[in-house]
Amino acid sequence: MNKIILWSVTAALAGFLFGFDTVVISGADKQLQLLWNSSDAFHGSVVMAMALWGTVVGALFGGIPTNRIGRKDTLIVIGFLYLISSVGSALANDPHTFAFFRFIGGLGVGASTIAAPAYVSEIAPARKRGQLVSLYQFNIVLGILIAFISNYLLSNTGENSWRWMMGVEAFPSLVYLLFAFNLPKSPRWLISRKQTERAKVILKLIDPESDADRLVKKIQEGAATVHSGETIFMKKYRFSLVLAFLIAMFNQFSGINAFLYYAPRIFEEAGLAQSTALLSSVGIGLVNLLFTLAGVMLIDKLGRKTLLLYGSFGYIFSLSMVTASFYFDWGGLSVPLSLFIFIASHAIGQGAVIWVYISEIFPNNLRPAGQAFGSSVHWILAAVIPSLIPMLFAGVGSWPVFMFFTVMMILQLLFVWFVMPETKGISLEKIQTRLKIKDKTPAIHLKHSGE
């Protein structure tokens, strides 16, 4: 089990770089706009959002290398993308070069949302799969927290402080690469490539007490239900597709990425001074980390559905309070406190669940394609929504934006309550069978099989 934890943590470090890369730009937001005298439209859609557009491309096509060269080798490529992006962004002297290197980092982020959860879900035992895959999300929020702290510590290093903010990511990128080279290949991927003997060796490493021959046979039987030429868009995978689409869509319609990208700006809109806004962002990162840890500990005990229900109620309350705070101009700490509740609700709900759930609901051979679909929905919205925030805040104001997010979270609550099946404690092959049956029946719950 210690080996599985080490390998899972290593793959999850791609999530640390994901979180760091996504949020580190928030500390340089206004400084870059002033430096290059960019309009709100150009700054929002190019300088700030280009990494997110790279993430969309990485999510759309990341399933290809994940399937062809394998989960491990894709994770290594991702490490190089992060390294190139951090160095290039720090050295850029114009907005277009800066945006290009941010796009490169975005490719790594998008591909990591496919390769890392797929890798961990395929090496983890069913009873611990939720916790181990959600380590990816834990590392995302750890990266977010470290990025907020890094931005705060580097904010007074002079007019080029943004270069240090962007360039410091090179160090964790190198550490991640050193660990990634020592990962074994996914046994399920090896079996899909007819390399059963190599798969047996790794299965024995994962669990020395297991019957590797029996496990290989079970995996092969599950793979036999997926025929050559099948796609995730076939009728029998329709329900899985709908689940992936809705959970990814609601994740972004909570407003989470818009908030993370513009946390200091939102706090300043609420009347906080610039330095206080940056420090409040560190507080947000800390709350995010603590409640994600709670989600990691609870996901295999309470289940995916229960955590999303808790998160939905928290979203609705906190976003309603933020909307009211901006509408009635309450000022003071009402917005920061409400957003602390918002980030806690996200961390223990959507944050802990999304990558675990999408990695579970597609068959082995189609898992990268299914994750690519879910990730693409997630990241297209994650690119569009933050790119509109500066214009929306300037145009319609803050409170209508947060009111929209509130309404969407009411819809998420209804989806989770009435549509979403539970998957905790069930083997990947059994989930695959039961979700295909669900396309033919109105039953909502998958029973816990004890596997």
URRA-V636605 format. One record per pair of residues at least 24 apart in sequence whose ideal C-beta (glycine too) atoms are under 6 Angstrom apart, sorted by the first residue. I is the first residue (numbers start at 1). J is the second residue. D is the distance in whole Angstrom. If there is no record, write none. Layout:
i: [I	I]
j: [J	J]
d: [D	D]
//
This chain:
i: [4	7	8	8	8	10	10	11	11	11	12	12	12	13	13	14	14	14	14	15	15	15	16	16	16	17	18	18	18	19	19	19	19	20	20	20	21	21	23	23	23	24	24	26	26	26	27	27	28	28	31	36	40	40	44	44	45	46	47	47	49	49	49	50	50	50	51	51	51	52	52	53	54	54	54	55	55	55	55	56	56	56	58	58	58	59	59	59	59	60	62	62	62	62	63	63	63	63	66	66	66	67	70	70	71	71	71	71	71	72	72	74	75	75	76	78	78	78	79	79	79	79	81	81	82	82	83	83	86	86	86	87	89	90	90	90	110	113	114	114	114	114	117	117	118	118	118	118	119	121	122	122	123	126	126	126	127	130	130	130	130	131	131	133	133	134	134	134	134	136	137	137	137	137	138	138	141	141	141	142	144	144	145	145	145	148	148	148	149	152	152	155	188	188	191	192	222	223	223	226	226	232	232	232	236	236	238	239	239	239	240	240	240	243	244	244	244	245	246	247	247	248	248	248	249	250	251	251	251	252	252	252	253	254	254	254	255	256	257	257	258	258	258	261	262	269	270	271	280	284	287	287	287	288	288	291	291	291	292	292	294	295	295	299	300	303	303	304	304	304	305	305	307	307	307	307	308	308	308	309	310	311	311	311	311	312	312	312	312	314	315	315	316	316	318	319	319	319	320	322	323	323	323	323	326	326	327	360	360	361	363	421	421	422	426	427]
j: [206	183	120	132	135	179	183	116	119	120	135	136	139	139	176	75	78	112	116	136	139	140	139	142	143	82	109	112	140	140	141	143	144	143	147	169	105	109	144	147	260	147	165	261	263	264	151	165	162	165	162	95	390	391	387	390	387	99	95	99	383	386	387	99	102	103	102	105	106	382	383	383	103	106	107	106	109	110	379	379	380	383	107	110	111	110	375	376	379	376	110	111	114	372	114	368	369	372	114	115	368	368	185	189	115	118	119	186	189	183	185	115	115	180	180	108	111	112	173	176	177	180	107	108	108	173	170	173	167	169	170	170	166	163	166	167	379	375	368	371	372	375	355	359	359	367	368	371	186	359	186	188	206	425	427	451	425	299	300	356	424	296	300	356	359	296	299	352	356	355	292	351	352	355	292	296	288	289	292	289	285	288	285	286	289	281	282	285	282	278	282	278	219	364	219	365	429	364	365	363	365	366	369	370	436	439	439	435	438	439	361	362	435	361	358	373	374	377	415	354	357	374	377	378	377	412	350	354	378	381	382	385	408	315	405	409	405	346	382	386	385	386	389	386	389	398	335	331	336	343	340	343	344	343	347	344	347	348	347	351	348	348	352	352	424	422	424	353	357	423	420	422	348	349	352	353	349	353	416	416	349	345	348	349	350	409	412	413	416	345	345	409	409	410	342	402	405	406	406	402	399	402	403	406	398	399	399	423	431	435	432	445	446	446	451	451]
d: [6	6	5	4	5	4	6	5	5	5	4	4	4	6	4	6	6	4	5	4	4	4	4	6	4	5	5	5	5	4	6	3	4	4	5	6	5	6	5	4	5	4	6	6	6	6	3	5	4	5	5	5	4	6	5	4	4	5	5	6	6	6	4	4	5	5	4	6	4	5	4	5	4	2	5	4	5	4	4	5	5	5	4	2	4	4	4	5	5	5	6	3	4	6	5	4	5	3	5	5	4	5	5	5	5	6	4	5	6	5	5	4	5	5	5	4	5	5	6	5	4	6	5	3	5	4	6	4	6	4	4	5	4	5	4	3	6	4	6	4	6	6	4	4	6	5	6	6	6	4	4	4	6	6	5	5	6	4	4	5	6	6	5	4	6	5	5	5	5	5	6	5	6	6	5	5	4	5	4	6	5	6	3	6	5	5	5	4	5	5	6	6	6	5	5	6	3	6	6	5	5	5	5	5	5	6	6	6	5	5	5	6	5	6	5	6	4	5	5	6	6	5	4	4	6	4	5	5	6	4	5	6	4	6	6	6	4	5	4	5	5	5	5	4	5	6	4	5	5	5	5	5	5	5	5	4	4	5	4	6	5	4	3	6	6	5	4	5	5	6	5	5	6	5	6	6	5	6	5	6	6	5	6	2	6	6	5	4	6	3	5	4	5	6	4	6	5	4	5	5	5	4	5	6	4	4	4	5	6	6	4	6	5	6	6	4]
//
